[in-house]
């Protein structure tokens, strides 16, 4: 005779767990979504994707003078680049001069064994379309996320009447994941093409000399990686929020008392 009471108690406890999950996901999903867009916008707009230093033999050494700080045997050239701009120094200089990256160049790219500077905009041109498409898809996912979460009232009347509205949350989750995967494809293409162009200079040919080419990724590129990760997390949270929401709805279908749950 106690089994119905025990079953009802278990059901109430299960509903409370679903409610807690919905609260957690409803808070975390928009937070991750906003962080995704913020990281993505900063990454796209800031010019600190790649920092490089390339070593060149001094083309005009002073003849008959021992190599020294004033008469170096090798000179360095540095670059800092982003999605839209490439800044570089003169050979042996420290002041940067910047130029816009041309995504539609008149001349085709020709590898240069002596100077690898041209490989930087080439790698960006080959991968830039992935980043632009991925950024657009992520922004679209943010819009769907806002539509799906703009009203978080989950009383029974809302659950039964506005059930179709939560489909936006599910769509945003799918779109976030697709946008993140597109960004990942761009990251892979960018790294692969760049390393393929400069790979022969990354190792020293002599144990007495350093490698001719050194590079490091800047904060803009790191933020692009974070935006990919956050996009996947946002998408996963959105999908699970949709699932938990409908699990709660199905469990409340037989309930006629609108005060069964008031605020979630």
C-alpha positions in Angstrom: 0.0 0.0 0.0 3.0 2.3 0.5 4.4 1.7 -3.0 2.4 4.6 -4.7 3.5 7.0 -2.0 7.1 5.9 -2.4 6.9 6.2 -6.2 5.4 9.7 -5.9 8.2 10.7 -3.6 10.8 9.4 -6.0 9.1 11.2 -8.9 9.2 14.5 -7.0 12.8 14.0 -6.1 13.6 13.3 -9.8 11.7 16.4 -10.8 13.7 18.5 -8.4 16.9 17.1 -9.9 15.7 18.0 -13.4 14.8 21.5 -12.2 18.3 22.0 -10.7 19.8 20.8 -13.9 17.7 23.2 -15.9 18.6 26.1 -13.7 22.3 25.3 -14.0 22.2 24.8 -17.8 20.0 27.9 -18.3 22.6 30.0 -16.5 25.8 28.4 -18.0 24.6 28.2 -21.6 24.3 32.0 -22.2 27.5 32.7 -20.2 29.5 30.3 -22.4 27.8 31.7 -25.5 28.7 35.3 -24.6 32.3 34.3 -23.8 32.5 32.6 -27.2 31.5 35.7 -29.1 33.7 37.9 -27.0 36.8 35.7 -27.5 36.0 35.4 -31.2 35.5 39.1 -31.8 38.8 40.0 -30.0 40.6 37.2 -31.9 39.4 38.4 -35.3 40.0 42.1 -34.7 43.4 42.1 -33.0 46.7 41.7 -34.9 48.5 39.3 -32.6 48.1 35.9 -34.2 51.7 35.1 -35.1 55.1 36.4 -34.0 58.1 35.4 -36.1 61.9 36.1 -36.1 64.0 35.1 -39.1 67.8 35.1 -39.3 69.6 36.5 -42.4 73.2 36.7 -43.3 74.4 40.3 -43.2 74.3 41.5 -46.9 76.7 44.4 -46.3 79.4 43.4 -43.8 82.3 45.7 -43.2 85.2 44.0 -45.0 88.3 43.2 -43.1 86.6 43.8 -39.7 85.9 41.1 -37.2 82.2 40.4 -36.7 80.9 42.2 -33.6 77.8 43.9 -32.3 78.4 46.8 -34.7 79.3 44.5 -37.6 77.1 41.4 -37.1 77.4 38.3 -39.2 73.6 37.8 -39.1 70.7 40.1 -39.0 67.2 39.5 -37.7 63.8 40.3 -39.2 60.7 40.3 -37.0 57.0 40.1 -37.9 53.7 40.4 -36.1 50.5 39.5 -37.9 46.8 39.1 -37.5 43.9 38.3 -39.8 43.9 41.7 -41.5 47.4 43.2 -41.0 51.1 42.2 -41.2 53.7 44.3 -39.5 57.4 43.7 -40.1 60.8 45.3 -39.4 63.6 46.1 -41.8 66.5 43.7 -41.8 68.3 44.4 -38.5 65.8 47.1 -37.5 63.4 47.3 -34.6 60.6 49.6 -35.9 57.6 47.9 -37.4 55.9 49.0 -40.6 52.4 47.6 -41.2 50.4 46.8 -44.3 47.0 45.3 -44.9 46.8 41.6 -45.9 45.4 41.4 -49.4 43.0 38.5 -49.7 42.7 39.0 -53.4 46.3 39.5 -54.6 47.0 40.2 -58.3 50.1 38.0 -58.3 50.1 34.4 -57.2 52.1 33.3 -54.2 55.6 32.1 -54.9 57.6 30.5 -52.1 60.9 32.3 -51.2 63.6 30.2 -49.7 65.4 33.3 -48.4 62.5 35.3 -46.9 59.5 33.5 -45.4 57.5 36.7 -44.7 55.2 36.1 -47.7 54.2 32.7 -46.3 52.4 34.5 -43.4 49.7 36.2 -45.4 49.5 33.2 -47.7 48.6 30.9 -44.8 46.0 33.4 -43.6 44.4 33.7 -47.1 44.1 30.0 -47.4 42.4 29.6 -43.9 40.6 33.0 -43.6 37.4 31.8 -45.3 37.0 29.1 -42.6 37.3 31.7 -39.9 34.9 34.1 -41.5 32.3 31.4 -42.0 32.8 30.0 -38.5 32.5 33.5 -37.0 29.2 34.1 -38.9 27.8 30.7 -37.8 28.7 31.3 -34.2 27.0 34.8 -34.2 23.9 33.1 -35.7 24.0 30.6 -32.9 24.2 33.4 -30.4 21.0 34.9 -31.9 19.2 31.5 -31.6 20.4 31.1 -28.1 18.9 34.5 -27.1 15.6 33.6 -28.6 15.6 30.3 -26.8 16.5 31.7 -23.4 14.8 35.1 -23.4 11.9 33.8 -21.3 12.9 31.4 -18.6 9.4 31.0 -17.0 8.8 27.3 -16.6 5.4 27.1 -15.0 3.2 24.3 -16.3 1.1 26.6 -18.5 4.3 27.9 -20.1 5.7 24.5 -20.6 2.5 23.2 -22.4 1.7 26.4 -24.4 5.2 27.6 -25.5 6.8 24.2 -25.9 7.9 25.0 -29.5 9.9 28.0 -28.5 12.6 25.9 -26.8 13.5 24.5 -30.2 15.6 27.6 -30.6 17.8 26.4 -27.8 18.3 23.1 -29.5 19.1 24.8 -32.9 21.6 27.1 -31.2 23.3 24.1 -29.7 23.7 22.4 -33.1 24.8 25.7 -34.8 27.3 26.4 -32.0 28.9 23.0 -32.6 29.0 23.4 -36.3 30.5 26.9 -36.0 33.1 25.6 -33.6 34.1 22.8 -36.0 34.4 25.3 -38.8 36.8 27.4 -36.6 38.8 24.2 -35.8 39.1 23.5 -39.5 40.5 27.0 -40.1 43.0 26.6 -37.2 44.2 23.3 -38.6 44.6 24.7 -42.2 46.4 27.8 -40.9 48.9 25.8 -38.8 49.4 23.2 -41.5 50.1 25.6 -44.4 52.3 27.9 -42.4 54.5 25.0 -41.0 54.7 23.4 -44.5 56.1 26.7 -45.9 58.7 27.3 -43.1 59.3 23.8 -41.9 62.8 23.5 -43.4 64.0 26.5 -41.4 62.7 25.5 -38.0 65.7 23.2 -37.3 69.3 24.2 -37.3 71.6 22.8 -40.0 74.5 23.2 -37.7 74.9 22.5 -34.0 76.8 25.8 -33.6 74.0 28.0 -35.0 70.4 28.5 -33.9 67.5 27.8 -36.3 67.0 30.3 -39.0 63.3 30.8 -38.2 61.5 31.0 -34.9 57.8 31.7 -34.3 55.2 31.8 -31.5 51.5 32.3 -31.5 50.0 35.4 -30.0 47.0 36.0 -27.8 44.7 36.5 -30.7 45.4 33.0 -32.0 45.0 31.6 -28.4 41.6 33.3 -28.2 40.6 31.7 -31.4 41.3 28.3 -29.9 39.4 29.3 -26.8 36.4 30.4 -28.9 36.4 27.0 -30.5 36.4 25.3 -27.2 33.8 27.6 -25.7 31.6 27.2 -28.8 31.6 23.4 -28.4 30.8 23.8 -24.7 27.9 26.2 -25.5 26.5 23.9 -28.0 26.6 20.9 -25.7 25.0 22.9 -22.9 22.2 24.1 -25.2 21.4 20.6 -26.4 21.4 19.2 -22.9 19.2 22.1 -21.7 16.7 21.2 -24.5 16.7 17.6 -23.4 16.3 18.3 -19.7 13.6 20.8 -20.5 11.5 18.2 -22.3 12.2 15.6 -19.8 10.7 17.9 -17.2 7.8 18.7 -19.5 6.9 15.0 -20.1 7.0 14.4 -16.3 4.6 17.3 -15.7 2.1 16.4 -18.4 -0.3 14.6 -16.0 0.0 17.3 -13.4 -3.0 19.7 -13.3 -2.0 21.8 -10.3 -0.2 24.9 -11.6 1.5 25.4 -8.3 3.4 22.1 -8.6 6.4 24.1 -9.5 6.4 27.9 -9.5 9.9 29.2 -10.2 12.8 27.6 -12.0 
